């Protein structure tokens, strides 16, 4: 059985994209999703995304983590799906689509391909005992601010995994973001993220940098916030309110087509 696919990446966060407008992909086949995302045996990706038609929206984005199971909202994946939909001719430069956390709007800058994705409003943040900040930007995120010049040497896999599986977060899981504030005002906030579902550090996380930008607003960051991940730079703009909520939250950055092809899939997978 041959499966056609496209590969996209947004600041190094990469995805297998499947045009599933005919609804042929079996989303209950977790083994198949794991195989396609496997970097040694399959195509290799942080996640898999189905683009499906929806009667009330331009399209629907169905996102799977690399572990094979349906995931929550993925910001970089959302931007890549918008770029994919444009490539397929499903949209022009504007989109309204449905994702795991509800409806989203997006716009593609025709000049450079930057995708501006509207995220959900965020109603609050929760301070943690260890100085971290927990909030939900479509996916749950713990944001932990680090002392200067410590992020580069941090073992993100070990530290992130310990938090993701601790007593507080084990049942639901959480993504964990480690952050260094800029040494000079105007420079980017440095971010590294451990992603649940991938169960490892990824080069970038869209909902993660969104969470970092909102949490950083308590530390003097003003919209738009420039953030740098190992995979590249992103920007987040928002309106902050006295009650701790955030509206008009937009995640902006590149979404790049890498290649397309077909892969032979055993019917037993």
C-alpha positions as CSV (number, residue, x, y, z in Angstrom):
1,X,0.0,0.0,0.0
2,X,1.5,3.4,-1.0
3,X,0.8,6.5,1.0
4,X,1.4,9.9,-0.4
5,X,2.8,12.5,2.0
6,X,4.4,15.9,2.2
7,X,7.0,17.0,4.8
8,X,6.9,20.4,6.3
9,X,8.9,22.1,9.1
10,X,8.4,25.3,11.1
11,X,11.6,26.4,12.8
12,X,12.8,22.8,12.9
13,X,9.6,21.4,14.3
14,X,8.8,18.9,11.5
15,X,5.6,17.1,10.4
16,X,4.4,14.5,8.0
17,X,1.4,16.1,6.2
18,X,-1.3,13.9,4.6
19,X,-3.9,15.3,2.3
20,X,-6.9,13.4,3.8
21,X,-9.7,15.3,2.2
22,X,-11.1,11.9,1.1
23,X,-11.0,10.7,4.8
24,X,-9.1,7.5,3.9
25,X,-6.6,7.6,6.7
26,X,-7.3,5.4,9.7
27,X,-6.7,7.6,12.7
28,X,-7.1,4.7,15.1
29,X,-4.0,3.0,13.6
30,X,-1.5,4.3,16.2
31,X,1.1,1.9,14.9
32,X,1.0,3.4,11.4
33,X,1.4,6.9,12.8
34,X,4.4,5.8,15.0
35,X,6.0,4.1,12.0
36,X,5.6,7.2,9.7
37,X,7.1,9.5,12.4
38,X,10.0,7.1,13.2
39,X,13.3,8.7,12.1
40,X,15.0,5.4,11.4
41,X,12.3,3.2,9.9
42,X,9.8,5.7,8.5
43,X,9.8,9.2,7.2
44,X,10.7,10.9,10.5
45,X,8.9,13.7,12.2
46,X,7.8,15.2,15.5
47,X,4.2,14.6,14.5
48,X,1.7,13.7,11.8
49,X,-1.1,16.0,10.5
50,X,-4.1,15.2,8.5
51,X,-5.7,18.0,6.4
52,X,-9.5,17.3,6.1
53,X,-12.4,19.2,4.7
54,X,-15.0,20.6,7.1
55,X,-18.4,22.0,6.1
56,X,-18.1,25.0,8.4
57,X,-14.4,25.8,8.0
58,X,-11.8,26.0,5.2
59,X,-10.3,22.8,6.6
60,X,-9.8,20.7,9.7
61,X,-6.3,19.9,11.2
62,X,-6.0,16.5,12.9
63,X,-2.8,16.3,14.8
64,X,-1.0,13.2,16.1
65,X,2.0,13.1,18.3
66,X,5.0,11.0,17.3
67,X,3.8,8.4,19.8
68,X,0.9,7.6,17.5
69,X,-2.0,9.2,19.5
70,X,-4.1,12.3,18.9
71,X,-2.5,15.3,20.4
72,X,-3.7,18.7,21.6
73,X,-3.0,21.9,19.7
74,X,0.3,22.3,17.9
75,X,1.2,25.9,17.0
76,X,4.0,25.2,14.6
77,X,1.9,22.3,13.1
78,X,-1.0,24.7,12.7
79,X,1.2,27.2,10.8
80,X,2.6,24.3,8.6
81,X,-1.0,23.1,7.9
82,X,-2.0,26.6,6.7
83,X,1.0,26.6,4.3
84,X,0.1,23.1,3.2
85,X,-3.5,24.1,2.6
86,X,-2.3,27.0,0.5
87,X,-0.1,24.7,-1.5
88,X,-3.1,22.4,-2.2
89,X,-5.2,25.4,-3.3
90,X,-7.6,24.9,-0.4
91,X,-7.1,28.5,0.7
92,X,-5.5,31.7,-0.6
93,X,-3.7,33.9,1.9
94,X,-6.3,33.7,4.7
95,X,-7.8,30.7,6.5
96,X,-10.3,29.8,9.2
97,X,-9.8,26.2,10.4
98,X,-10.7,23.8,13.1
99,X,-8.1,22.2,15.4
100,X,-8.1,20.1,18.6
101,X,-8.7,23.2,20.8
102,X,-11.3,24.9,18.6
103,X,-11.3,27.4,15.7
104,X,-8.3,29.3,14.5
105,X,-7.6,32.1,12.0
106,X,-4.4,32.5,10.1
107,X,-2.9,34.7,7.4
108,X,0.0,34.0,5.1
109,X,2.3,36.9,4.1
110,X,2.6,36.4,0.4
111,X,5.9,38.3,0.3
112,X,8.0,35.9,2.5
113,X,5.6,33.1,3.4
114,X,5.4,34.0,7.1
115,X,2.3,32.4,8.7
116,X,0.5,34.5,11.4
117,X,-1.6,32.1,13.4
118,X,-4.2,33.3,15.9
119,X,-4.1,31.2,19.1
120,X,-6.8,30.8,21.6
121,X,-7.3,33.4,24.4
122,X,-5.5,32.5,27.6
123,X,-7.5,33.2,30.7
124,X,-4.8,32.8,33.4
125,X,-1.5,31.6,34.7
126,X,-0.7,29.5,37.7
127,X,2.5,30.2,39.7
128,X,4.3,27.0,40.8
129,X,6.1,26.5,44.1
130,X,9.4,26.2,42.4
131,X,9.1,29.5,40.6
132,X,7.7,28.1,37.4
133,X,4.6,29.3,35.6
134,X,1.9,26.9,34.3
135,X,-0.5,27.9,31.6
136,X,-2.5,26.4,28.7
137,X,-2.0,27.8,25.2
138,X,-3.9,25.0,23.5
139,X,-1.5,22.6,25.1
140,X,-0.4,22.5,28.7
141,X,3.0,24.2,29.4
142,X,5.2,24.7,32.4
143,X,7.6,27.6,31.9
144,X,10.7,27.7,34.0
145,X,13.1,30.7,33.9
146,X,16.8,29.9,34.3
147,X,19.8,32.0,35.5
148,X,21.9,33.6,32.8
149,X,24.2,31.4,30.7
150,X,22.8,28.1,31.9
151,X,20.4,27.1,29.1
152,X,22.9,26.0,26.6
153,X,24.4,23.3,28.9
154,X,21.1,22.2,30.4
155,X,20.1,18.5,29.9
156,X,16.6,19.3,28.6
157,X,15.7,15.6,28.1
158,X,16.5,14.6,31.7
159,X,15.2,17.8,33.4
160,X,12.0,18.0,31.2
161,X,11.2,14.3,31.5
162,X,11.5,14.5,35.3
163,X,8.9,17.3,35.4
164,X,6.6,15.8,32.8
165,X,6.4,12.5,34.8
166,X,6.4,13.9,38.3
167,X,3.5,13.4,40.7
168,X,1.8,16.6,39.7
169,X,1.8,16.1,35.9
170,X,2.2,12.4,35.4
171,X,-1.5,11.7,34.7
172,X,-2.1,14.4,32.1
173,X,1.4,15.2,31.2
174,X,2.8,18.7,30.4
175,X,5.3,20.3,28.0
176,X,8.2,21.9,29.8
177,X,10.0,25.1,28.6
178,X,13.3,26.3,29.9
179,X,14.0,30.0,29.3
180,X,16.7,32.6,29.5
181,X,15.8,36.2,29.5
182,X,17.8,38.5,27.1
183,X,20.9,40.0,28.5
184,X,20.2,43.2,26.5
185,X,16.7,44.6,26.0
186,X,15.4,43.9,22.6
187,X,17.3,40.7,22.1
188,X,15.3,37.4,21.9
189,X,14.3,35.3,24.8
190,X,16.1,31.9,24.5
191,X,13.8,28.8,24.7
192,X,14.3,25.1,24.8
193,X,11.3,22.7,25.1
194,X,10.7,19.1,26.2
195,X,7.5,18.0,24.4
196,X,5.1,15.4,25.7
197,X,4.0,12.9,23.0
198,X,7.4,13.3,21.4
199,X,9.0,12.6,24.8
200,X,12.1,14.4,23.9
201,X,13.5,17.9,23.2
202,X,12.3,19.3,19.9
203,X,13.9,22.1,18.0
204,X,10.9,24.3,18.5
205,X,7.4,24.3,19.9
206,X,4.8,26.9,18.9
207,X,2.5,26.6,21.8
208,X,5.6,26.5,24.0
209,X,7.0,29.8,22.8
210,X,3.5,31.3,23.1
211,X,3.4,30.2,26.7
212,X,6.9,31.6,27.3
213,X,5.9,35.0,25.8
214,X,2.9,35.3,28.0
215,X,4.7,34.2,31.1
216,X,7.6,36.6,30.2
217,X,5.1,39.5,30.2
218,X,5.2,39.4,34.0
219,X,9.0,39.9,33.7
220,X,8.9,43.0,31.6
221,X,8.4,41.5,28.1
222,X,6.1,43.6,25.9
223,X,4.3,42.6,22.8
224,X,5.5,41.6,20.3
225,X,8.0,39.2,22.0
226,X,10.9,37.9,19.9
227,X,11.9,34.3,20.9
228,X,14.7,32.1,19.7
229,X,14.6,28.3,19.7
230,X,17.3,25.9,18.5
231,X,15.4,25.7,15.2
232,X,14.9,29.4,14.6
233,X,13.1,32.6,15.6
234,X,9.4,33.2,16.3
235,X,7.3,36.2,17.4
236,X,4.3,36.3,19.6
237,X,2.0,39.3,20.0
238,X,-0.9,39.7,22.4
239,X,-3.1,42.0,24.4
240,X,-2.4,41.6,28.1
241,X,-5.2,42.5,30.6
242,X,-5.1,43.4,34.3
243,X,-6.9,40.2,35.3
244,X,-4.1,38.1,34.0
245,X,-5.8,37.1,30.8
246,X,-4.5,37.5,27.2
247,X,-6.4,38.1,24.0
248,X,-5.5,38.6,20.3
249,X,-2.6,36.1,20.7
250,X,-0.8,35.6,17.4
251,X,2.2,33.2,16.7
252,X,4.2,34.2,13.7
253,X,7.1,32.5,11.9
254,X,8.1,30.5,8.8
255,X,6.5,27.3,7.6
256,X,8.5,25.5,5.0
257,X,7.8,22.7,2.6
258,X,10.7,20.2,2.7
259,X,9.8,17.5,0.2
260,X,7.0,15.2,-0.9
261,X,6.8,11.5,-1.8
262,X,5.2,8.2,-1.3
263,X,6.0,5.5,1.2
264,X,5.2,1.8,1.1
265,X,3.2,0.8,4.1
266,X,2.6,-2.8,5.0
267,X,-1.1,-3.6,5.4
268,X,-0.3,-5.1,8.8
269,X,1.1,-1.8,10.1
